[in-house]
Amino acid sequence: MAKDNQIKRVDFDALDSALKVVLETLAEISKKQNLSQEDVNYLTEIINDAYVNRKANIFINKFTVDFEQYLNHAFKFAMNQESNELSDYTKRLYYYKSKKHLIERD
């Protein structure tokens, strides 16, 4: 899971760096081309919209991948359970959960 967070962080960092470079380049070009402030603001707004959309896509993609992994794990777990018998792992899990609940109440 930590590796996934590092990858996500790298994606976000790369996107932030790209935004910085693009905005700096826009500033240089606007000076060379004598663009009006209105044109620069319009282009900056388009660039920022694209940045926000891409950042949202990265976040949503990461969330859906995690959710898909959770659903796959839950489905595999459910399919491996026998209909009338609980596995030893499940019995221990229920025991510890009830024990924790009792301790918290005291």
Backbone atoms as SQL, in Angstrom:
CREATE TABLE atoms (id INTEGER PRIMARY KEY, chain TEXT, resi INTEGER, resn TEXT, atom TEXT, x REAL, y REAL, z REAL);
INSERT INTO atoms VALUES
  (1, 'A', 1, 'MET', 'N', 0.825, -1.196, 0.000),
  (2, 'A', 1, 'MET', 'CA', 0.000, 0.000, 0.000),
  (3, 'A', 1, 'MET', 'C', 0.866, 1.255, 0.000),
  (4, 'A', 2, 'ALA', 'N', 1.994, 1.212, 0.698),
  (5, 'A', 2, 'ALA', 'CA', 2.874, 2.385, 0.733),
  (6, 'A', 2, 'ALA', 'C', 3.430, 2.672, -0.654),
  (7, 'A', 3, 'LYS', 'N', 3.699, 1.612, -1.413),
  (8, 'A', 3, 'LYS', 'CA', 4.204, 1.806, -2.767),
  (9, 'A', 3, 'LYS', 'C', 3.158, 2.528, -3.610),
  (10, 'A', 4, 'ASP', 'N', 1.879, 2.174, -3.460),
  (11, 'A', 4, 'ASP', 'CA', 0.814, 2.848, -4.193),
  (12, 'A', 4, 'ASP', 'C', 0.781, 4.329, -3.854),
  (13, 'A', 5, 'ASN', 'N', 0.923, 4.665, -2.572),
  (14, 'A', 5, 'ASN', 'CA', 0.919, 6.065, -2.164),
  (15, 'A', 5, 'ASN', 'C', 2.112, 6.808, -2.751),
  (16, 'A', 6, 'GLN', 'N', 3.276, 6.135, -2.832),
  (17, 'A', 6, 'GLN', 'CA', 4.450, 6.766, -3.421),
  (18, 'A', 6, 'GLN', 'C', 4.217, 7.046, -4.904),
  (19, 'A', 7, 'ILE', 'N', 3.610, 6.090, -5.586),
  (20, 'A', 7, 'ILE', 'CA', 3.331, 6.281, -7.008),
  (21, 'A', 7, 'ILE', 'C', 2.363, 7.442, -7.187),
  (22, 'A', 8, 'LYS', 'N', 1.327, 7.482, -6.377),
  (23, 'A', 8, 'LYS', 'CA', 0.364, 8.570, -6.451),
  (24, 'A', 8, 'LYS', 'C', 1.054, 9.900, -6.169),
  (25, 'A', 9, 'ARG', 'N', 1.906, 9.918, -5.163),
  (26, 'A', 9, 'ARG', 'CA', 2.618, 11.143, -4.810),
  (27, 'A', 9, 'ARG', 'C', 3.527, 11.585, -5.955),
  (28, 'A', 10, 'VAL', 'N', 4.193, 10.612, -6.596),
  (29, 'A', 10, 'VAL', 'CA', 5.060, 10.929, -7.723),
  (30, 'A', 10, 'VAL', 'C', 4.228, 11.517, -8.857),
  (31, 'A', 11, 'ASP', 'N', 3.057, 10.932, -9.129),
  (32, 'A', 11, 'ASP', 'CA', 2.180, 11.465, -10.165),
  (33, 'A', 11, 'ASP', 'C', 1.783, 12.902, -9.859),
  (34, 'A', 12, 'PHE', 'N', 1.387, 13.152, -8.620),
  (35, 'A', 12, 'PHE', 'CA', 0.987, 14.501, -8.233),
  (36, 'A', 12, 'PHE', 'C', 2.162, 15.469, -8.292),
  (37, 'A', 13, 'ASP', 'N', 3.330, 15.034, -7.850),
  (38, 'A', 13, 'ASP', 'CA', 4.518, 15.891, -7.893),
  (39, 'A', 13, 'ASP', 'C', 4.903, 16.221, -9.328),
  (40, 'A', 14, 'ALA', 'N', 4.839, 15.212, -10.202),
  (41, 'A', 14, 'ALA', 'CA', 5.162, 15.443, -11.616),
  (42, 'A', 14, 'ALA', 'C', 4.159, 16.408, -12.240),
  (43, 'A', 15, 'LEU', 'N', 2.907, 16.257, -11.886),
  (44, 'A', 15, 'LEU', 'CA', 1.878, 17.156, -12.407),
  (45, 'A', 15, 'LEU', 'C', 2.089, 18.582, -11.909),
  (46, 'A', 16, 'ASP', 'N', 2.438, 18.717, -10.624),
  (47, 'A', 16, 'ASP', 'CA', 2.716, 20.046, -10.070),
  (48, 'A', 16, 'ASP', 'C', 3.920, 20.689, -10.757),
  (49, 'A', 17, 'SER', 'N', 4.962, 19.896, -10.996),
  (50, 'A', 17, 'SER', 'CA', 6.158, 20.411, -11.671),
  (51, 'A', 17, 'SER', 'C', 5.828, 20.825, -13.101),
  (52, 'A', 18, 'ALA', 'N', 5.032, 20.020, -13.774),
  (53, 'A', 18, 'ALA', 'CA', 4.648, 20.350, -15.150),
  (54, 'A', 18, 'ALA', 'C', 3.851, 21.651, -15.188),
  (55, 'A', 19, 'LEU', 'N', 2.952, 21.831, -14.236),
  (56, 'A', 19, 'LEU', 'CA', 2.176, 23.077, -14.189),
  (57, 'A', 19, 'LEU', 'C', 3.098, 24.276, -14.013),
  (58, 'A', 20, 'LYS', 'N', 4.051, 24.133, -13.110),
  (59, 'A', 20, 'LYS', 'CA', 4.997, 25.229, -12.859),
  (60, 'A', 20, 'LYS', 'C', 5.782, 25.575, -14.119),
  (61, 'A', 21, 'VAL', 'N', 6.277, 24.553, -14.820),
  (62, 'A', 21, 'VAL', 'CA', 7.058, 24.774, -16.040),
  (63, 'A', 21, 'VAL', 'C', 6.194, 25.425, -17.124),
  (64, 'A', 22, 'VAL', 'N', 4.968, 24.946, -17.284),
  (65, 'A', 22, 'VAL', 'CA', 4.078, 25.493, -18.314),
  (66, 'A', 22, 'VAL', 'C', 3.746, 26.945, -18.017),
  (67, 'A', 23, 'LEU', 'N', 3.472, 27.262, -16.754),
  (68, 'A', 23, 'LEU', 'CA', 3.151, 28.650, -16.410),
  (69, 'A', 23, 'LEU', 'C', 4.357, 29.571, -16.582),
  (70, 'A', 24, 'GLU', 'N', 5.551, 29.080, -16.243),
  (71, 'A', 24, 'GLU', 'CA', 6.762, 29.877, -16.460),
  (72, 'A', 24, 'GLU', 'C', 6.997, 30.110, -17.948),
  (73, 'A', 25, 'THR', 'N', 6.781, 29.070, -18.744),
  (74, 'A', 25, 'THR', 'CA', 6.943, 29.191, -20.191),
  (75, 'A', 25, 'THR', 'C', 5.919, 30.164, -20.766),
  (76, 'A', 26, 'LEU', 'N', 4.702, 30.098, -20.278),
  (77, 'A', 26, 'LEU', 'CA', 3.661, 31.035, -20.712),
  (78, 'A', 26, 'LEU', 'C', 4.060, 32.474, -20.393),
  (79, 'A', 27, 'ALA', 'N', 4.621, 32.685, -19.217),
  (80, 'A', 27, 'ALA', 'CA', 5.057, 34.034, -18.839),
  (81, 'A', 27, 'ALA', 'C', 6.153, 34.531, -19.777),
  (82, 'A', 28, 'GLU', 'N', 7.120, 33.672, -20.111),
  (83, 'A', 28, 'GLU', 'CA', 8.193, 34.064, -21.026),
  (84, 'A', 28, 'GLU', 'C', 7.652, 34.383, -22.415),
  (85, 'A', 29, 'ILE', 'N', 6.776, 33.527, -22.918),
  (86, 'A', 29, 'ILE', 'CA', 6.210, 33.731, -24.257),
  (87, 'A', 29, 'ILE', 'C', 5.353, 34.986, -24.287),
  (88, 'A', 30, 'SER', 'N', 4.599, 35.217, -23.220),
  (89, 'A', 30, 'SER', 'CA', 3.740, 36.411, -23.197),
  (90, 'A', 30, 'SER', 'C', 4.572, 37.692, -23.219),
  (91, 'A', 31, 'LYS', 'N', 5.749, 37.664, -22.594),
  (92, 'A', 31, 'LYS', 'CA', 6.633, 38.838, -22.635),
  (93, 'A', 31, 'LYS', 'C', 7.213, 39.035, -24.034),
  (94, 'A', 32, 'LYS', 'N', 7.646, 37.928, -24.650),
  (95, 'A', 32, 'LYS', 'CA', 8.234, 38.015, -25.989),
  (96, 'A', 32, 'LYS', 'C', 7.207, 38.430, -27.036),
  (97, 'A', 33, 'GLN', 'N', 5.983, 37.935, -26.886),
  (98, 'A', 33, 'GLN', 'CA', 4.942, 38.193, -27.889),
  (99, 'A', 33, 'GLN', 'C', 4.084, 39.412, -27.546),
  (100, 'A', 34, 'ASN', 'N', 4.375, 40.049, -26.430),
  (101, 'A', 34, 'ASN', 'CA', 3.600, 41.212, -25.967),
  (102, 'A', 34, 'ASN', 'C', 2.092, 40.913, -25.898),
  (103, 'A', 35, 'LEU', 'N', 1.777, 39.798, -25.272),
  (104, 'A', 35, 'LEU', 'CA', 0.368, 39.429, -25.108),
  (105, 'A', 35, 'LEU', 'C', -0.281, 40.314, -24.055),
  (106, 'A', 36, 'SER', 'N', -1.552, 40.580, -24.247),
  (107, 'A', 36, 'SER', 'CA', -2.269, 41.385, -23.255),
  (108, 'A', 36, 'SER', 'C', -2.491, 40.558, -21.991),
  (109, 'A', 37, 'GLN', 'N', -2.731, 41.262, -20.897),
  (110, 'A', 37, 'GLN', 'CA', -2.961, 40.574, -19.629),
  (111, 'A', 37, 'GLN', 'C', -4.234, 39.724, -19.711),
  (112, 'A', 38, 'GLU', 'N', -5.196, 40.187, -20.481),
  (113, 'A', 38, 'GLU', 'CA', -6.442, 39.433, -20.665),
  (114, 'A', 38, 'GLU', 'C', -6.170, 38.093, -21.345),
  (115, 'A', 39, 'ASP', 'N', -5.310, 38.092, -22.369),
  (116, 'A', 39, 'ASP', 'CA', -4.951, 36.848, -23.056),
  (117, 'A', 39, 'ASP', 'C', -4.188, 35.906, -22.123),
  (118, 'A', 40, 'VAL', 'N', -3.269, 36.464, -21.356),
  (119, 'A', 40, 'VAL', 'CA', -2.494, 35.653, -20.413),
  (120, 'A', 40, 'VAL', 'C', -3.410, 35.040, -19.363),
  (121, 'A', 41, 'ASN', 'N', -4.337, 35.832, -18.852),
  (122, 'A', 41, 'ASN', 'CA', -5.287, 35.311, -17.859),
  (123, 'A', 41, 'ASN', 'C', -6.155, 34.204, -18.443),
  (124, 'A', 42, 'TYR', 'N', -6.592, 34.373, -19.683),
  (125, 'A', 42, 'TYR', 'CA', -7.412, 33.362, -20.346),
  (126, 'A', 42, 'TYR', 'C', -6.631, 32.056, -20.510),
  (127, 'A', 43, 'LEU', 'N', -5.391, 32.162, -20.995),
  (128, 'A', 43, 'LEU', 'CA', -4.564, 30.966, -21.166),
  (129, 'A', 43, 'LEU', 'C', -4.242, 30.310, -19.828),
  (130, 'A', 44, 'THR', 'N', -3.987, 31.123, -18.813),
  (131, 'A', 44, 'THR', 'CA', -3.717, 30.591, -17.472),
  (132, 'A', 44, 'THR', 'C', -4.926, 29.849, -16.936),
  (133, 'A', 45, 'GLU', 'N', -6.102, 30.381, -17.188),
  (134, 'A', 45, 'GLU', 'CA', -7.332, 29.718, -16.739),
  (135, 'A', 45, 'GLU', 'C', -7.514, 28.363, -17.428),
  (136, 'A', 46, 'ILE', 'N', -7.238, 28.310, -18.720),
  (137, 'A', 46, 'ILE', 'CA', -7.330, 27.041, -19.460),
  (138, 'A', 46, 'ILE', 'C', -6.321, 26.029, -18.911),
  (139, 'A', 47, 'ILE', 'N', -5.105, 26.481, -18.668),
  (140, 'A', 47, 'ILE', 'CA', -4.057, 25.592, -18.141),
  (141, 'A', 47, 'ILE', 'C', -4.445, 25.086, -16.749),
  (142, 'A', 48, 'ASN', 'N', -4.942, 25.969, -15.895),
  (143, 'A', 48, 'ASN', 'CA', -5.337, 25.565, -14.542),
  (144, 'A', 48, 'ASN', 'C', -6.519, 24.596, -14.569),
  (145, 'A', 49, 'ASP', 'N', -7.467, 24.809, -15.490),
  (146, 'A', 49, 'ASP', 'CA', -8.593, 23.867, -15.620),
  (147, 'A', 49, 'ASP', 'C', -8.100, 22.474, -16.022),
  (148, 'A', 50, 'ALA', 'N', -7.171, 22.439, -16.976),
  (149, 'A', 50, 'ALA', 'CA', -6.609, 21.159, -17.407),
  (150, 'A', 50, 'ALA', 'C', -5.860, 20.482, -16.258),
  (151, 'A', 51, 'TYR', 'N', -5.133, 21.287, -15.478),
  (152, 'A', 51, 'TYR', 'CA', -4.390, 20.766, -14.320),
  (153, 'A', 51, 'TYR', 'C', -5.341, 20.145, -13.293),
  (154, 'A', 52, 'VAL', 'N', -6.406, 20.858, -12.977),
  (155, 'A', 52, 'VAL', 'CA', -7.359, 20.354, -11.977),
  (156, 'A', 52, 'VAL', 'C', -8.045, 19.084, -12.485),
  (157, 'A', 53, 'ASN', 'N', -8.410, 19.069, -13.766),
  (158, 'A', 53, 'ASN', 'CA', -9.043, 17.874, -14.328),
  (159, 'A', 53, 'ASN', 'C', -8.109, 16.674, -14.268),
  (160, 'A', 54, 'ARG', 'N', -6.850, 16.867, -14.610),
  (161, 'A', 54, 'ARG', 'CA', -5.891, 15.758, -14.591),
  (162, 'A', 54, 'ARG', 'C', -5.640, 15.273, -13.165),
  (163, 'A', 55, 'LYS', 'N', -5.535, 16.205, -12.234),
  (164, 'A', 55, 'LYS', 'CA', -5.316, 15.827, -10.835),
  (165, 'A', 55, 'LYS', 'C', -6.520, 15.036, -10.307),
  (166, 'A', 56, 'ALA', 'N', -7.717, 15.462, -10.682),
  (167, 'A', 56, 'ALA', 'CA', -8.923, 14.734, -10.276),
  (168, 'A', 56, 'ALA', 'C', -8.948, 13.341, -10.900),
  (169, 'A', 57, 'ASN', 'N', -8.528, 13.237, -12.163),
  (170, 'A', 57, 'ASN', 'CA', -8.485, 11.924, -12.812),
  (171, 'A', 57, 'ASN', 'C', -7.524, 10.978, -12.111),
  (172, 'A', 58, 'ILE', 'N', -6.361, 11.491, -11.712),
  (173, 'A', 58, 'ILE', 'CA', -5.397, 10.660, -10.994),
  (174, 'A', 58, 'ILE', 'C', -6.000, 10.187, -9.669),
  (175, 'A', 59, 'PHE', 'N', -6.635, 11.096, -8.940),
  (176, 'A', 59, 'PHE', 'CA', -7.229, 10.751, -7.660),
  (177, 'A', 59, 'PHE', 'C', -8.342, 9.718, -7.825),
  (178, 'A', 60, 'ILE', 'N', -9.229, 9.950, -8.772),
  (179, 'A', 60, 'ILE', 'CA', -10.360, 9.030, -8.989),
  (180, 'A', 60, 'ILE', 'C', -9.859, 7.674, -9.454),
  (181, 'A', 61, 'ASN', 'N', -8.868, 7.664, -10.334),
  (182, 'A', 61, 'ASN', 'CA', -8.305, 6.401, -10.794),
  (183, 'A', 61, 'ASN', 'C', -7.715, 5.619, -9.628),
  (184, 'A', 62, 'LYS', 'N', -6.981, 6.293, -8.766),
  (185, 'A', 62, 'LYS', 'CA', -6.387, 5.637, -7.599),
  (186, 'A', 62, 'LYS', 'C', -7.471, 5.088, -6.686),
  (187, 'A', 63, 'PHE', 'N', -8.521, 5.883, -6.461),
  (188, 'A', 63, 'PHE', 'CA', -9.607, 5.448, -5.590),
  (189, 'A', 63, 'PHE', 'C', -10.316, 4.234, -6.172),
  (190, 'A', 64, 'THR', 'N', -10.600, 4.256, -7.472),
  (191, 'A', 64, 'THR', 'CA', -11.325, 3.132, -8.066),
  (192, 'A', 64, 'THR', 'C', -10.478, 1.869, -8.093),
  (193, 'A', 65, 'VAL', 'N', -9.158, 2.015, -8.268),
  (194, 'A', 65, 'VAL', 'CA', -8.282, 0.841, -8.239),
  (195, 'A', 65, 'VAL', 'C', -8.301, 0.222, -6.841),
  (196, 'A', 66, 'ASP', 'N', -8.193, 1.056, -5.801),
  (197, 'A', 66, 'ASP', 'CA', -8.257, 0.546, -4.429),
  (198, 'A', 66, 'ASP', 'C', -9.600, -0.120, -4.150),
  (199, 'A', 67, 'PHE', 'N', -10.674, 0.495, -4.608),
  (200, 'A', 67, 'PHE', 'CA', -12.011, -0.050, -4.380),
  (201, 'A', 67, 'PHE', 'C', -12.177, -1.373, -5.126),
  (202, 'A', 68, 'GLU', 'N', -11.646, -1.453, -6.344),
  (203, 'A', 68, 'GLU', 'CA', -11.716, -2.688, -7.111),
  (204, 'A', 68, 'GLU', 'C', -10.953, -3.813, -6.396),
  (205, 'A', 69, 'GLN', 'N', -9.775, -3.492, -5.864),
  (206, 'A', 69, 'GLN', 'CA', -9.004, -4.497, -5.133),
  (207, 'A', 69, 'GLN', 'C', -9.772, -4.970, -3.907),
  (208, 'A', 70, 'TYR', 'N', -10.413, -4.046, -3.205),
  (209, 'A', 70, 'TYR', 'CA', -11.210, -4.413, -2.032),
  (210, 'A', 70, 'TYR', 'C', -12.349, -5.338, -2.436),
  (211, 'A', 71, 'LEU', 'N', -13.073, -4.993, -3.491),
  (212, 'A', 71, 'LEU', 'CA', -14.188, -5.826, -3.935),
  (213, 'A', 71, 'LEU', 'C', -13.712, -7.202, -4.390),
  (214, 'A', 72, 'ASN', 'N', -12.589, -7.253, -5.097),
  (215, 'A', 72, 'ASN', 'CA', -12.044, -8.550, -5.515),
  (216, 'A', 72, 'ASN', 'C', -11.687, -9.400, -4.308),
  (217, 'A', 73, 'HIS', 'N', -11.060, -8.789, -3.317),
  (218, 'A', 73, 'HIS', 'CA', -10.692, -9.531, -2.105),
  (219, 'A', 73, 'HIS', 'C', -11.940, -10.026, -1.381),
  (220, 'A', 74, 'ALA', 'N', -12.935, -9.164, -1.249),
  (221, 'A', 74, 'ALA', 'CA', -14.168, -9.550, -0.562),
  (222, 'A', 74, 'ALA', 'C', -14.878, -10.665, -1.310),
  (223, 'A', 75, 'PHE', 'N', -14.907, -10.583, -2.623),
  (224, 'A', 75, 'PHE', 'CA', -15.562, -11.611, -3.430),
  (225, 'A', 75, 'PHE', 'C', -14.841, -12.950, -3.295),
  (226, 'A', 76, 'LYS', 'N', -13.512, -12.924, -3.367),
  (227, 'A', 76, 'LYS', 'CA', -12.743, -14.163, -3.215),
  (228, 'A', 76, 'LYS', 'C', -12.948, -14.758, -1.827),
  (229, 'A', 77, 'PHE', 'N', -12.977, -13.901, -0.817),
  (230, 'A', 77, 'PHE', 'CA', -13.189, -14.368, 0.550),
  (231, 'A', 77, 'PHE', 'C', -14.569, -15.014, 0.677),
  (232, 'A', 78, 'ALA', 'N', -15.576, -14.367, 0.107),
  (233, 'A', 78, 'ALA', 'CA', -16.945, -14.900, 0.182),
  (234, 'A', 78, 'ALA', 'C', -17.057, -16.221, -0.568),
  (235, 'A', 79, 'MET', 'N', -16.394, -16.342, -1.694),
  (236, 'A', 79, 'MET', 'CA', -16.484, -17.567, -2.485),
  (237, 'A', 79, 'MET', 'C', -15.725, -18.720, -1.838),
  (238, 'A', 80, 'ASN', 'N', -14.732, -18.420, -1.027),
  (239, 'A', 80, 'ASN', 'CA', -13.951, -19.473, -0.378),
  (240, 'A', 80, 'ASN', 'C', -14.607, -19.990, 0.890),
  (241, 'A', 81, 'GLN', 'N', -15.616, -19.304, 1.394),
  (242, 'A', 81, 'GLN', 'CA', -16.290, -19.742, 2.608),
  (243, 'A', 81, 'GLN', 'C', -17.274, -20.863, 2.277),
  (244, 'A', 82, 'GLU', 'N', -17.264, -21.877, 3.096),
  (245, 'A', 82, 'GLU', 'CA', -18.249, -22.940, 2.912),
  (246, 'A', 82, 'GLU', 'C', -19.564, -22.467, 3.506),
  (247, 'A', 83, 'SER', 'N', -20.638, -22.942, 2.979),
  (248, 'A', 83, 'SER', 'CA', -21.944, -22.384, 3.312),
  (249, 'A', 83, 'SER', 'C', -22.289, -22.513, 4.797),
  (250, 'A', 84, 'ASN', 'N', -22.025, -23.645, 5.419),
  (251, 'A', 84, 'ASN', 'CA', -22.439, -23.843, 6.807),
  (252, 'A', 84, 'ASN', 'C', -21.277, -23.842, 7.797),
  (253, 'A', 85, 'GLU', 'N', -20.076, -23.727, 7.307),
  (254, 'A', 85, 'GLU', 'CA', -18.915, -23.824, 8.188),
  (255, 'A', 85, 'GLU', 'C', -18.055, -22.578, 8.091),
  (256, 'A', 86, 'LEU', 'N', -17.646, -22.068, 9.223),
  (257, 'A', 86, 'LEU', 'CA', -16.733, -20.933, 9.242),
  (258, 'A', 86, 'LEU', 'C', -15.310, -21.448, 9.351),
  (259, 'A', 87, 'SER', 'N', -14.404, -20.779, 8.689),
  (260, 'A', 87, 'SER', 'CA', -13.001, -21.180, 8.785),
  (261, 'A', 87, 'SER', 'C', -12.458, -20.810, 10.169),
  (262, 'A', 88, 'ASP', 'N', -11.342, -21.406, 10.522),
  (263, 'A', 88, 'ASP', 'CA', -10.708, -21.079, 11.804),
  (264, 'A', 88, 'ASP', 'C', -10.350, -19.605, 11.868),
  (265, 'A', 89, 'TYR', 'N', -9.889, -19.064, 10.760),
  (266, 'A', 89, 'TYR', 'CA', -9.532, -17.647, 10.720),
  (267, 'A', 89, 'TYR', 'C', -10.749, -16.780, 11.045),
  (268, 'A', 90, 'THR', 'N', -11.866, -17.088, 10.428),
  (269, 'A', 90, 'THR', 'CA', -13.081, -16.302, 10.650),
  (270, 'A', 90, 'THR', 'C', -13.554, -16.432, 12.086),
  (271, 'A', 91, 'LYS', 'N', -13.455, -17.634, 12.655),
  (272, 'A', 91, 'LYS', 'CA', -13.846, -17.832, 14.053),
  (273, 'A', 91, 'LYS', 'C', -12.972, -16.999, 14.984),
  (274, 'A', 92, 'ARG', 'N', -11.660, -17.007, 14.729),
  (275, 'A', 92, 'ARG', 'CA', -10.753, -16.204, 15.553),
  (276, 'A', 92, 'ARG', 'C', -11.050, -14.722, 15.401),
  (277, 'A', 93, 'LEU', 'N', -11.346, -14.318, 14.185),
  (278, 'A', 93, 'LEU', 'CA', -11.654, -12.917, 13.932),
  (279, 'A', 93, 'LEU', 'C', -12.893, -12.499, 14.711),
  (280, 'A', 94, 'TYR', 'N', -13.947, -13.303, 14.653),
  (281, 'A', 94, 'TYR', 'CA', -15.166, -12.990, 15.410),
  (282, 'A', 94, 'TYR', 'C', -14.883, -12.966, 16.916),
  (283, 'A', 95, 'TYR', 'N', -14.059, -13.905, 17.388),
  (284, 'A', 95, 'TYR', 'CA', -13.734, -13.963, 18.810),
  (285, 'A', 95, 'TYR', 'C', -13.022, -12.690, 19.246),
  (286, 'A', 96, 'TYR', 'N', -11.993, -12.284, 18.477),
  (287, 'A', 96, 'TYR', 'CA', -11.234, -11.091, 18.858),
  (288, 'A', 96, 'TYR', 'C', -12.060, -9.820, 18.743),
  (289, 'A', 97, 'LYS', 'N', -12.941, -9.756, 17.758),
  (290, 'A', 97, 'LYS', 'CA', -13.797, -8.583, 17.633),
  (291, 'A', 97, 'LYS', 'C', -14.742, -8.479, 18.826),
  (292, 'A', 98, 'SER', 'N', -15.317, -9.605, 19.251),
  (293, 'A', 98, 'SER', 'CA', -16.229, -9.562, 20.396),
  (294, 'A', 98, 'SER', 'C', -15.456, -9.280, 21.680),
  (295, 'A', 99, 'LYS', 'N', -14.259, -9.834, 21.802),
  (296, 'A', 99, 'LYS', 'CA', -13.423, -9.588, 22.974),
  (297, 'A', 99, 'LYS', 'C', -13.063, -8.099, 23.049),
  (298, 'A', 100, 'LYS', 'N', -12.693, -7.501, 21.913),
  (299, 'A', 100, 'LYS', 'CA', -12.350, -6.084, 21.868),
  (300, 'A', 100, 'LYS', 'C', -13.559, -5.245, 22.275),
  (301, 'A', 101, 'HIS', 'N', -14.723, -5.632, 21.800),
  (302, 'A', 101, 'HIS', 'CA', -15.945, -4.899, 22.146),
  (303, 'A', 101, 'HIS', 'C', -16.207, -4.962, 23.654),
  (304, 'A', 102, 'LEU', 'N', -15.999, -6.125, 24.250),
  (305, 'A', 102, 'LEU', 'CA', -16.216, -6.265, 25.680),
  (306, 'A', 102, 'LEU', 'C', -15.219, -5.427, 26.483),
  (307, 'A', 103, 'ILE', 'N', -13.966, -5.398, 26.030),
  (308, 'A', 103, 'ILE', 'CA', -12.936, -4.633, 26.725),
  (309, 'A', 103, 'ILE', 'C', -13.240, -3.133, 26.636),
  (310, 'A', 104, 'GLU', 'N', -13.692, -2.691, 25.443),
  (311, 'A', 104, 'GLU', 'CA', -14.012, -1.278, 25.265),
  (312, 'A', 104, 'GLU', 'C', -15.172, -0.841, 26.154),
  (313, 'A', 105, 'ARG', 'N', -16.101, -1.742, 26.406),
  (314, 'A', 105, 'ARG', 'CA', -17.257, -1.413, 27.226),
  (315, 'A', 105, 'ARG', 'C', -16.887, -1.270, 28.695),
  (316, 'A', 106, 'ASP', 'N', -15.834, -1.972, 29.120),
  (317, 'A', 106, 'ASP', 'CA', -15.435, -1.948, 30.535),
  (318, 'A', 106, 'ASP', 'C', -14.646, -0.749, 30.899);
